[in-house]
Amino acid sequence: MTSSQLLEFSAAALAIILVPGPSVLFAIARGIAWGRAVAVLSVLGNGLGIFVLAGIVAVGLGPLLAKSAAFTEVVEVAGGTYLLWLGAHALIERRAHAASMQRQEAVRPGPRTVVRQGFVVGLLNPKALVFFIAVFPHFVNRSGGNVTLQLFVLGAIFSALAIVSDSVWGFSAGAARDRLRGSPRLLELLRAVGGVVMLGLGTLIIVTAVA
């Protein structure tokens, strides 16, 4: 692949990443709900999930997804359902979390759990899936070597850009939330907002998929 192809792909990838979608809203919601550390770890897991999704597309799943509307719908509904679960959990635990923060105790998911949750959201990200299937082929140099390897490289670039961009969103949301540590009511409200965002996003994904 030529450097110009990589630059063009990076520009296209960054454009789609910057448009608020599942990953951006997920990072913001996690930052508001749990703080900067959880937001960044969630973004890392999300980026790894997106890379695995790109790998699946690279080894030949892309054509199947492109031809089967039913299969694509299943992926989108699964991703939306998982976001609904995370949003509901954030709402249910909002008071306990606010109280623990008031005592300066960070009762939050462990790092592995956070990364795993982000990984599932990234793996089931319909926006990334559509981008990979629709855009990847246009940046492949079929006479330039192993096509599968080229697709893996494009997936790695997309994932890296997503991690950097979404980390900024999540870190900023977490920083604003940390300033309110001394107010349990506001912390409870912010955690509820994060939960509602994930619930709304999950609902939107499911409704769009089955419409």
Residue, then its C-alpha position, 0 to 999 in steps of 0.5 A: m500500500t502506498s503512503s497516499q492510500l494510507l493517508e487518504f484512509s486515515a482521513a476517511a477513518l478520522a472523519i467517521i470516528l469524529v461523528p458521534g456514534p456508539s463509541v464516542l457516546f459510550a466513552i462519554a457515558r463511562g467517563i460521567a458514570w465512573g471517571r477518567a480511569v474507567a473511561v480510558l480503559s473502556v476506550l482501550g477495550n472498545g478499540l481492541g474490540i473494533f480491531v477484532l471486528a476489522g480482523i473478522v471482516a478481513v478474513g472473509l466475513g465482510p462479504l457475508l455481512a454485506k449480502s445478509a441483511a438478517f445477519t447484520e441485523v442480529v449483530e446490531v441488535a446484540g450490540g444495542t442490547y448490551l448497551l441497554w444492559l450497561g445503561a440499566h446497571a448504571l442507573i440501578e447502582r447510581r446511589a451506591h456509587a455516589a455514596s461510595m465516592q462521598r466516602q472517597e471509596a472508588v467502588r467501580p468495576g475492576p480493570r479487566t471487567v471494564v476492558r472486557q465491557g468496552f471490548v464487547v461494545g467495540l466488537l458489536n459496533p454497527k457503525a464500525l462494521v458498516f464502515f469496514i464493509a463499505v470503505f475497506p475495499h476502496f483502499v486495498n491495492r489488489s496488486g500490492g500484495n496480501v489483501t488480507l494483510q492490508l485489511f488488517v493494517l487498515g483495521a489497526i489504523f482505524s482502531a488506533l485513531a479511535i482509541v486516541s479520539d475517544s480517549v479525549w472524549g472520555f477523559s474530558a467527561g471524567a475530569a468534569r465529573d471528578r470535580l464534583r466528587g464532593s456532591p453526592r447528589l450531582l454524582e448520582l445525577l451524572r451517573a444517571v445521565g451516563g446510564v440514560v445515554m447508554l440506554g438511549l443509544g442502545t434503543l436507537i441502535i435496535v430500533t434502526a436495525v429492525a426498522 
